[in-house]
Amino acid sequence: MTALQQTQASKADIVAVFDIGKTNLKLCALDANQLTDAPLDVLRHTNEVIDRSPYPHLDSEGTWLWLQRGLKNLGERFCVRAIAITTHGATAACLKGDTLALPILDYESDVCQAVVEDYRALRSGFEQTGSPEMAVGLNLGLQLYWLSKAFPDRFSEVTDILTLPQYWGWRLSDKKVSEVTSLGCHTDLWSPARNDFSDLVTRLGWRDLFPPVAATGQPVGTIRPELADSLGLPADCVVCNGIHDSNASLVPHLLSASEPFTVVSSGTWTIMCRVGGEPVTLTEADDMLLNINAFGDAVPTIRFMGGREWETLRVTSESDLKDLESVMQLGVFAVPSFSDQGGPFRTQHGRLTGPVHELTATQKTALASLYCALMTDYCLDRLEHRVGDIIVEGAFARNETYLSVLASLRQQKGAQPVRCSADVTGTAQGVALLWQGKKSGAEALQKDSALVKPLPEKADRLLQAHARQWHETIKSHSV
């Protein structure tokens, strides 16, 4: 045994989960033998967008440097047995061999809208893809089409198109693969019924640009030798095929929960995925869609930009029951939408009604949480969730005002308990469980989900009246 191997053997084994959200980057260290325990460490960094020529794009090199520093940091303290990856959707890297042919376009940029009319005539229909037409660059097919028209010479040199988790997997392992959860995430590129690429991909001649599909979460190779040396990682550290983040949140429940249930994955986006139960009628106009889960199955989904809207409306970090009651007693309402990028009300401009000027800072935060809970409740109704657990993952799993309001709203609609996940990272455990396929770990994580108590009687009465008026307001606002 070499000196390096002896050193590694003395350290605790971990899985490093690289988690790219639209707002933040995280690198989570999970005990490889106790995947459902709280992370041993979480490193964080802001996810930067470079807003300059040739178009707004991700800071891929800045992210790469931060990731290497983070892995070296973890490698000094732990033995990194595997690296798992989860990222937001609607993003891909166009490679020319082993370099980027074009910077990675930021999906929040509206540059793609310049070709949307032409693209609309080419895209495969909603009935084939389960992918609605979305704002800005949220349809990945539109991004690729715009790049092909705006930079025809450079796009003609593209040899590979990698969705974002697979791009980072390639940089770590030198292996190029594709993966279904990112391909099936409102891209227009995938047909769930056929379990294959959509007609759009064939029509535009892109099929050969996508590498073969590999199993989600499974090892695709080991870390590049030069990275193992420079970062102090084991030479046999495996790199796993990455997953779309809201699908990562689904994994523990797919492995262990009783159907039907709905997972509310919350971060910049609040994404509701319904599993089991009666068939759901999807409405493209309401921004409903089909996601593809880690095992290749179609999952009815609806979402809104809850985290972004909460940040827009809130002032402080927290609020309490008295703040919530004051908002409802004053009759202050937040009417959607405060983001135009997604959700059932994305075409409407949000507004506040009532004596907003009388609210304190913490009461404004209570209003933000109340609004997001009402929107979640509305979306659950559109998703036809009528029975089974509602499991909240991610940021809103720590927001007591949001949770109790949602629990009270769903209590009025039958057997719909609301639970908050013990997974404080929202996605990390799900990714790690895929690596080892540990159903027992998933069951432990499921048991750790805490049942949320509804609001006390007085607050609940105020909420029911407030919710009725809110629904009436959004009806009149949408006319």
C-alpha positions as CSV (number, residue, x, y, z in Angstrom):
1,M,0.0,0.0,0.0
2,T,1.4,3.4,-1.0
3,A,1.7,6.3,1.5
4,L,-1.3,8.0,-0.3
5,Q,-3.4,4.9,0.0
6,Q,-2.6,4.6,3.7
7,T,-3.6,8.2,4.2
8,Q,-6.9,7.7,2.3
9,A,-7.6,4.5,4.3
10,S,-7.5,6.5,7.6
11,K,-10.1,9.0,6.4
12,A,-13.9,8.7,6.5
13,D,-15.4,7.6,3.2
14,I,-17.8,10.2,1.6
15,V,-19.8,10.9,-1.5
16,A,-19.3,14.4,-2.7
17,V,-22.5,15.8,-4.3
18,F,-22.0,18.8,-6.6
19,D,-25.3,20.6,-6.6
20,I,-25.8,23.5,-9.1
21,G,-28.9,25.6,-8.5
22,K,-29.8,28.6,-10.6
23,T,-28.8,30.9,-7.7
24,N,-26.2,28.9,-5.6
25,L,-23.5,26.2,-6.0
26,K,-23.1,23.6,-3.3
27,L,-20.7,20.8,-2.6
28,C,-22.0,18.4,0.0
29,A,-20.0,15.8,1.8
30,L,-22.2,12.8,2.7
31,D,-21.0,9.8,4.8
32,A,-20.8,7.0,2.3
33,N,-22.0,4.5,4.9
34,Q,-24.8,6.7,6.3
35,L,-26.1,8.5,3.2
36,T,-29.3,9.7,5.0
37,D,-27.5,11.5,7.8
38,A,-27.0,15.2,7.6
39,P,-24.1,16.3,5.4
40,L,-20.7,16.2,7.1
41,D,-20.0,19.6,5.4
42,V,-21.6,21.8,2.8
43,L,-19.5,24.3,0.8
44,R,-21.4,27.1,-0.9
45,H,-20.8,29.7,-3.6
46,T,-22.9,32.0,-5.7
47,N,-23.7,30.8,-9.2
48,E,-22.5,33.6,-11.5
49,V,-23.8,34.6,-14.9
50,I,-21.5,36.7,-17.2
51,D,-23.6,39.3,-18.8
52,R,-21.5,40.3,-21.7
53,S,-20.7,39.3,-25.3
54,P,-21.5,37.2,-27.1
55,Y,-24.6,36.7,-24.9
56,P,-25.3,36.1,-21.2
57,H,-23.6,32.9,-20.2
58,L,-22.7,30.7,-17.3
59,D,-19.3,31.3,-15.6
60,S,-18.2,27.8,-16.4
61,E,-14.5,28.4,-15.8
62,G,-15.2,30.2,-12.5
63,T,-17.4,27.3,-11.4
64,W,-14.7,24.8,-12.5
65,L,-12.0,26.5,-10.3
66,W,-14.4,26.7,-7.3
67,L,-15.3,23.0,-7.8
68,Q,-11.7,22.0,-7.9
69,R,-10.9,24.0,-4.7
70,G,-13.9,22.4,-3.0
71,L,-13.0,18.9,-3.9
72,K,-9.4,19.5,-2.8
73,N,-10.7,20.8,0.5
74,L,-12.9,17.7,1.0
75,G,-10.1,15.5,-0.1
76,E,-7.8,16.8,2.6
77,R,-10.3,15.7,5.2
78,F,-12.2,12.8,3.8
79,C,-11.7,9.9,1.3
80,V,-13.9,10.9,-1.6
81,R,-15.2,7.6,-3.0
82,A,-17.7,9.0,-5.5
83,I,-18.7,12.3,-7.0
84,A,-22.4,12.7,-7.8
85,I,-23.9,15.7,-9.7
86,T,-27.3,17.4,-9.8
87,T,-28.1,20.6,-11.6
88,H,-31.0,22.8,-12.7
89,G,-32.4,22.1,-16.1
90,A,-32.8,24.0,-19.4
91,T,-29.0,24.2,-20.0
92,A,-26.5,22.5,-22.2
93,A,-22.9,22.7,-23.3
94,C,-22.0,22.6,-27.0
95,L,-18.6,21.0,-27.4
96,K,-16.1,21.1,-30.2
97,G,-14.0,18.0,-29.3
98,D,-12.7,18.8,-25.8
99,T,-13.5,22.5,-25.7
100,L,-16.6,24.6,-25.6
101,A,-17.7,25.6,-29.1
102,L,-19.9,28.3,-27.6
103,P,-20.3,29.7,-24.1
104,I,-23.1,28.0,-22.1
105,L,-26.2,30.1,-22.6
106,D,-28.1,31.4,-19.5
107,Y,-31.7,30.2,-19.9
108,E,-32.9,33.5,-18.3
109,S,-31.7,35.5,-21.2
110,D,-34.3,36.5,-23.8
111,V,-32.0,36.4,-26.8
112,C,-33.7,33.2,-28.1
113,Q,-37.0,35.0,-28.6
114,A,-35.6,36.5,-31.8
115,V,-36.3,33.2,-33.5
116,V,-39.2,31.9,-31.6
117,E,-41.7,32.2,-34.5
118,D,-39.6,30.1,-36.8
119,Y,-38.9,27.6,-34.0
120,R,-42.6,27.3,-33.1
121,A,-43.2,25.9,-36.6
122,L,-40.5,23.3,-36.1
123,R,-40.9,22.1,-32.5
124,S,-42.7,18.8,-31.8
125,G,-46.1,19.1,-30.3
126,F,-47.0,19.0,-26.6
127,E,-48.8,15.7,-27.1
128,Q,-45.4,14.1,-28.2
129,T,-43.0,15.8,-25.7
130,G,-45.1,16.9,-22.7
131,S,-43.1,20.0,-22.9
132,P,-45.0,23.3,-23.0
133,E,-43.8,26.4,-24.8
134,M,-42.0,28.5,-22.2
135,A,-40.6,32.0,-21.7
136,V,-37.1,33.1,-22.4
137,G,-34.8,30.1,-23.0
138,L,-36.5,27.6,-20.8
139,N,-37.1,25.2,-23.8
140,L,-33.6,23.9,-24.4
141,G,-34.5,23.1,-28.0
142,L,-35.1,26.8,-28.6
143,Q,-31.7,27.7,-27.2
144,L,-29.9,25.3,-29.5
145,Y,-31.9,26.5,-32.5
146,W,-31.0,30.1,-31.7
147,L,-27.3,29.2,-31.4
148,S,-27.4,27.4,-34.7
149,K,-28.9,30.5,-36.4
150,A,-26.9,33.2,-34.6
151,F,-23.6,31.4,-34.8
152,P,-23.9,29.0,-37.8
153,D,-20.2,28.6,-38.4
154,R,-19.4,27.8,-34.8
155,F,-22.5,25.6,-34.4
156,S,-21.5,23.6,-37.5
157,E,-18.3,22.6,-35.6
158,V,-20.2,21.2,-32.6
159,T,-19.3,17.5,-32.0
160,D,-21.3,16.9,-28.8
161,I,-24.2,18.4,-26.9
162,L,-24.1,17.7,-23.2
163,T,-26.9,18.6,-20.8
164,L,-25.5,20.5,-17.8
165,P,-25.0,17.6,-15.3
166,Q,-23.3,15.5,-18.0
167,Y,-21.0,18.5,-19.0
168,W,-19.6,18.5,-15.4
169,G,-19.4,14.7,-15.4
170,W,-17.3,14.9,-18.6
171,R,-15.0,17.5,-17.1
172,L,-14.4,15.3,-14.1
173,S,-14.2,11.9,-15.9
174,D,-13.5,12.4,-19.6
175,K,-16.7,10.4,-20.4
176,K,-19.4,11.9,-22.6
177,V,-22.9,10.5,-22.0
178,S,-26.6,11.6,-22.1
179,E,-29.2,11.2,-19.4
180,V,-33.0,11.1,-19.4
181,T,-34.0,13.4,-16.6
182,S,-32.2,16.4,-18.1
183,L,-33.3,15.4,-21.7
184,G,-36.9,15.1,-20.5
185,C,-37.0,18.4,-18.6
186,H,-39.2,20.7,-20.8
187,T,-36.5,20.6,-23.5
188,D,-38.7,19.7,-26.6
189,L,-36.0,17.2,-27.3
190,W,-37.5,14.0,-25.7
191,S,-40.6,11.9,-26.3
192,P,-41.6,10.2,-23.0
193,A,-44.0,7.7,-24.8
194,R,-41.2,6.6,-27.2
195,N,-38.4,6.8,-24.6
196,D,-36.4,8.4,-27.3
197,F,-35.5,11.7,-28.9
198,S,-38.4,13.8,-30.4
199,D,-39.0,14.4,-34.0
200,L,-37.4,17.9,-33.6
201,V,-34.0,16.4,-32.9
202,T,-34.2,14.3,-36.1
203,R,-35.7,17.2,-38.2
204,L,-32.8,19.5,-37.3
205,G,-30.1,16.9,-37.7
206,W,-28.9,16.9,-34.1
207,R,-29.4,13.3,-33.2
208,D,-25.7,12.3,-33.7
209,L,-24.6,15.2,-31.5
210,F,-26.0,13.6,-28.4
211,P,-23.9,10.8,-26.8
212,P,-25.6,7.5,-25.9
213,V,-27.9,7.6,-22.9
214,A,-26.5,6.1,-19.7
215,A,-28.3,5.1,-16.5
216,T,-29.1,8.0,-14.2
217,G,-26.9,8.2,-11.1
218,Q,-24.7,5.2,-12.0
219,P,-20.9,5.5,-12.4
220,V,-19.7,6.5,-15.9
221,G,-16.0,6.2,-15.1
222,T,-13.4,7.3,-12.6
223,I,-11.9,10.7,-12.1
224,R,-9.3,11.9,-14.6
225,P,-5.9,10.8,-13.3
226,E,-4.5,14.3,-13.5
227,L,-7.3,15.6,-11.3
228,A,-6.9,12.8,-8.8
229,D,-3.3,13.8,-8.5
230,S,-3.8,17.5,-8.2
231,L,-6.8,17.4,-5.9
232,G,-5.6,14.5,-3.6
233,L,-8.5,12.2,-4.5
234,P,-8.3,8.4,-4.8
235,A,-7.5,7.2,-8.3
236,D,-10.6,4.9,-8.2
237,C,-13.0,7.7,-7.2
238,V,-16.0,7.2,-9.4
239,V,-18.0,9.9,-11.2
240,C,-21.7,9.3,-11.5
241,N,-24.1,10.2,-14.3
242,G,-25.8,13.4,-13.1
243,I,-29.5,14.2,-12.6
244,H,-31.9,17.1,-13.0
245,D,-32.3,18.6,-9.5
246,S,-36.1,18.3,-8.9
247,N,-35.8,14.6,-10.0
248,A,-33.1,14.1,-7.5
249,S,-35.6,15.2,-4.8
250,L,-38.0,12.5,-6.0
251,V,-35.5,9.6,-5.7
252,P,-35.9,8.7,-2.0
253,H,-39.7,8.7,-2.3
254,L,-39.7,6.7,-5.5
255,L,-37.7,4.1,-3.6
256,S,-39.7,4.0,-0.5
257,A,-43.0,5.9,-0.3
258,S,-46.5,4.5,-0.9
259,E,-48.3,6.0,-3.9
260,P,-49.9,8.3,-4.5
261,F,-47.8,11.2,-3.3
262,T,-46.5,14.6,-4.5
263,V,-43.1,16.0,-3.9
264,V,-42.7,19.8,-3.7
265,S,-39.1,20.6,-4.6
266,S,-38.3,24.1,-3.6
267,G,-35.4,26.3,-4.5
268,T,-35.3,29.1,-7.1
269,W,-38.2,27.2,-8.6
270,T,-41.0,25.4,-6.7
271,I,-41.7,22.3,-8.6
272,M,-44.5,19.8,-7.8
273,C,-44.2,16.3,-9.1
274,R,-47.1,13.9,-8.7
275,V,-46.5,10.1,-8.5
276,G,-49.2,7.5,-8.8
277,G,-53.0,8.0,-8.5
278,E,-55.4,8.6,-11.3
279,P,-54.2,10.0,-14.7
280,V,-53.7,13.8,-14.8
281,T,-54.9,16.1,-17.5
282,L,-52.0,18.3,-18.4
283,T,-52.8,21.8,-19.7
284,E,-50.0,23.4,-21.7
285,A,-51.4,26.9,-21.1
286,D,-51.0,26.4,-17.3
287,D,-47.3,25.6,-17.8
288,M,-47.9,21.9,-16.8
289,L,-45.5,19.4,-18.2
290,L,-44.1,15.8,-18.0
291,N,-40.8,15.3,-16.3
292,I,-38.9,12.0,-16.7
293,N,-37.8,10.5,-13.4
294,A,-34.5,8.7,-12.6
295,F,-36.0,5.4,-13.7
296,G,-37.3,6.7,-17.0
297,D,-41.0,7.1,-16.1
298,A,-43.1,10.2,-17.0
299,V,-44.1,12.3,-14.0
300,P,-46.9,15.0,-14.2
301,T,-45.4,18.2,-13.0
302,I,-46.3,21.9,-12.5
303,R,-44.2,24.7,-11.2
304,F,-43.8,28.4,-10.5
305,M,-40.7,30.4,-9.6
306,G,-41.5,30.3,-5.9
307,G,-38.0,31.0,-4.4
308,R,-37.5,33.9,-6.7
309,E,-40.9,35.4,-5.9
310,W,-40.4,34.9,-2.2
311,E,-37.1,36.8,-2.4
312,T,-38.9,39.6,-4.3
313,L,-41.6,40.0,-1.7
314,R,-39.8,39.3,1.6
315,V,-37.8,41.7,3.7
316,T,-36.5,39.7,6.6
317,S,-35.5,36.0,6.8
318,E,-38.2,34.8,9.1
319,S,-41.7,35.6,10.3
320,D,-44.1,34.2,13.0
321,L,-47.7,33.4,13.5
322,K,-48.5,36.9,14.8
323,D,-47.1,38.4,11.6
324,L,-49.2,36.0,9.5
325,E,-52.4,36.8,11.4
326,S,-51.7,40.6,11.1
327,V,-51.4,40.3,7.3
328,M,-54.6,38.4,7.0
329,Q,-56.5,40.7,9.4
330,L,-55.3,43.8,7.5
331,G,-56.5,42.2,4.2
332,V,-53.2,42.5,2.3
333,F,-53.0,40.2,-0.8
334,A,-50.2,39.3,-3.1
335,V,-51.7,38.6,-6.5
336,P,-49.6,36.6,-9.0
337,S,-47.3,36.7,-10.7
338,F,-44.0,38.2,-9.6
339,S,-42.0,36.3,-12.2
340,D,-42.7,36.0,-15.9
341,Q,-40.6,32.9,-16.5
342,G,-43.0,30.1,-15.5
343,G,-46.1,29.1,-13.8
344,P,-49.9,29.3,-14.4
345,F,-49.9,33.1,-14.1
346,R,-46.6,33.9,-15.9
347,T,-48.3,36.2,-18.4
348,Q,-49.8,38.4,-15.7
349,H,-48.1,41.2,-13.7
350,G,-48.1,40.7,-9.9
351,R,-49.5,43.3,-7.6
352,L,-50.1,43.9,-3.9
353,T,-53.5,45.0,-2.7
354,G,-54.7,46.4,0.6
355,P,-52.9,48.6,3.2
356,V,-49.4,47.4,2.3
357,H,-47.8,50.5,3.8
358,E,-49.0,49.3,7.3
359,L,-46.9,46.1,7.1
360,T,-43.8,45.7,9.2
361,A,-40.7,44.0,7.7
362,T,-41.5,40.7,9.3
363,Q,-45.1,41.0,8.2
364,K,-44.0,41.5,4.6
365,T,-42.0,38.2,4.9
366,A,-45.1,36.5,6.3
367,L,-47.0,37.8,3.2
368,A,-44.3,36.3,0.9
369,S,-44.6,32.9,2.6
370,L,-48.4,33.1,2.5
371,Y,-48.4,33.9,-1.2
372,C,-46.0,31.0,-2.0
373,A,-48.2,28.6,0.0
374,L,-51.3,29.8,-1.8
375,M,-49.6,29.3,-5.1
376,T,-48.4,25.8,-4.1
377,D,-52.0,24.9,-3.1
378,Y,-53.3,26.3,-6.4
379,C,-50.8,24.2,-8.3
380,L,-51.6,21.1,-6.4
381,D,-55.2,21.5,-7.3
382,R,-54.2,21.8,-11.0
383,L,-52.1,18.7,-10.6
384,E,-55.3,17.0,-9.3
385,H,-53.6,15.9,-6.0
386,R,-56.5,14.6,-4.0
387,V,-55.1,12.0,-1.7
388,G,-51.6,11.0,-0.3
389,D,-48.7,12.7,1.3
390,I,-47.3,16.1,0.1
391,I,-43.6,16.1,0.8
392,V,-41.8,19.5,0.8
393,E,-38.1,19.4,0.0
394,G,-35.5,22.2,-0.1
395,A,-35.7,25.8,1.1
396,F,-39.5,25.8,1.9
397,A,-39.0,22.8,4.2
398,R,-37.5,25.2,6.7
399,N,-40.1,27.9,6.3
400,E,-42.6,27.3,9.2
401,T,-45.1,29.9,8.0
402,Y,-45.2,28.4,4.5
403,L,-45.5,24.8,5.8
404,S,-48.4,25.5,8.3
405,V,-50.4,27.5,5.8
406,L,-50.0,24.8,3.2
407,A,-51.0,22.1,5.8
408,S,-54.1,24.0,6.7
409,L,-55.1,24.6,3.1
410,R,-54.7,20.9,2.2
411,Q,-56.4,19.7,5.4
412,Q,-59.6,21.3,4.1
413,K,-59.4,19.0,1.0
414,G,-59.2,15.6,2.6
415,A,-56.5,13.1,3.5
416,Q,-53.5,15.2,2.3
417,P,-50.9,15.3,5.1
418,V,-48.0,17.7,4.5
419,R,-44.5,16.5,5.5
420,C,-41.2,18.4,5.4
421,S,-38.1,16.5,4.4
422,A,-35.2,16.1,6.8
423,D,-32.9,16.5,3.8
424,V,-31.7,20.1,4.3
425,T,-30.0,20.2,0.9
426,G,-33.1,19.2,-1.0
427,T,-31.4,16.9,-3.5
428,A,-28.1,15.5,-2.1
429,Q,-29.3,12.3,-0.5
430,G,-31.4,11.4,-3.5
431,V,-28.3,11.6,-5.8
432,A,-26.2,9.6,-3.4
433,L,-28.9,6.9,-3.0
434,L,-28.8,6.4,-6.8
435,W,-25.1,5.7,-6.6
436,Q,-25.5,2.8,-4.2
437,G,-29.1,1.9,-4.9
438,K,-29.8,1.8,-1.2
439,K,-33.6,1.3,-0.7
440,S,-33.0,0.9,3.1
441,G,-31.4,4.3,3.2
442,A,-34.3,5.8,1.3
443,E,-36.8,4.3,3.8
444,A,-34.8,5.8,6.7
445,L,-34.9,9.2,5.0
446,Q,-38.6,8.9,4.4
447,K,-39.3,8.1,8.1
448,D,-37.4,11.3,9.0
449,S,-39.9,13.4,7.2
450,A,-41.8,15.4,9.8
451,L,-45.6,15.8,9.8
452,V,-46.5,19.5,9.6
453,K,-49.2,20.7,12.0
454,P,-51.9,23.0,10.5
455,L,-52.4,26.5,11.8
456,P,-54.2,27.0,15.2
457,E,-58.0,27.5,15.0
458,K,-58.0,31.3,14.9
459,A,-55.3,31.6,12.2
460,D,-57.0,28.8,10.3
461,R,-60.3,30.6,10.2
462,L,-58.5,33.8,9.0
463,L,-56.7,31.7,6.3
464,Q,-59.8,30.1,4.9
465,A,-61.5,33.5,4.5
466,H,-58.2,35.0,3.0
467,A,-57.8,32.0,0.6
468,R,-61.4,32.4,-0.7
469,Q,-60.8,36.1,-1.4
470,W,-57.4,35.4,-2.9
471,H,-59.0,33.0,-5.4
472,E,-61.7,35.5,-6.3
473,T,-59.0,38.2,-6.8
474,I,-56.9,36.0,-9.1
475,K,-60.0,35.1,-11.1
476,S,-60.8,38.8,-11.7
477,H,-57.2,39.6,-12.2
478,S,-56.9,37.0,-15.0
479,V,-59.9,38.3,-16.9
